[in-house]
């Protein structure tokens, strides 16, 4: 049985942890599909204002978008 220095084991453990954390950093992509068939790519997760029933998000260009919940058919997560 081979013995490895403790600093090597710590380095490998740190590398494995870093690899696991970085794989979870991929951002979800959202597509908001409207009732009229139009699709809007969102750069962040659409959030609903429950008082007004309006979804707020930013499109891929970074422009703010506000759409009534009634107009949205579905929100896809990719």
N, C-alpha and C positions, 0 to 999 in steps of 0.2 A: 504494500500500500504506500502510495506516495503522499508526502506532506507538502502543502503549499504554504508560503509565507502569508501571514494574516493580512498584510497590506495588499497583496494580490487578490485575495478573496474579497476584501472590501471594495477594491477597484472593479472587479467583475460584478459584484452585487450592485454597485452604484450604476454601472453601465446598463445592467439589466433593468433597473428601476427607471433610468432615463429613457430607455427604449420603450418601455411600457407607457410611460407618461406622454411621450411624444406621439405615439400612435393614436392616442385619444384626443389629440389637439386638432384633428381635422374638423373643419366647420361643416355643419349641415347646410345644405342648399335648399331653399324653399321656393316653391312655385305657387303663386296664388292664381287660381283659375276662376274666372268670373262666369256668371250665368250666361253671358253672351258669347262665351267660348274664348275670349281673350285670355292670354296667360301673361302674368307679370312675374319676372324673376326677382326675388327679394334677396337682399344681402344680409338681412338679419331676420330673426323670428318675428312674424307678425303678432302683435299683442292687441287684445281687444279692450276698449274702454267700456266697461259694462253699463255705465250710466247712459252713454250715447249709442252703444252698439256699433261703434266704428273701430275698424282695425287700423293700426298705425304700424308702418314699417318703412324701410328705405329700399328703393330699387337698386339694381346692380350699379347704376351710375352714382348712387349716393344721395339721390333726391328723395325727400320725404314724401310718402304717399299715405293718404287717408281714404279708406273705402268703407262704405256701409256694409255691415255683416250680411244684409239681405242680398247684396250684389255678388257675394262670394259663394261659389258652388263648392269648392274644396281648396284645401291647402295641402300640397304635396311636400313631403320631406324626402330629400335624396341624399 
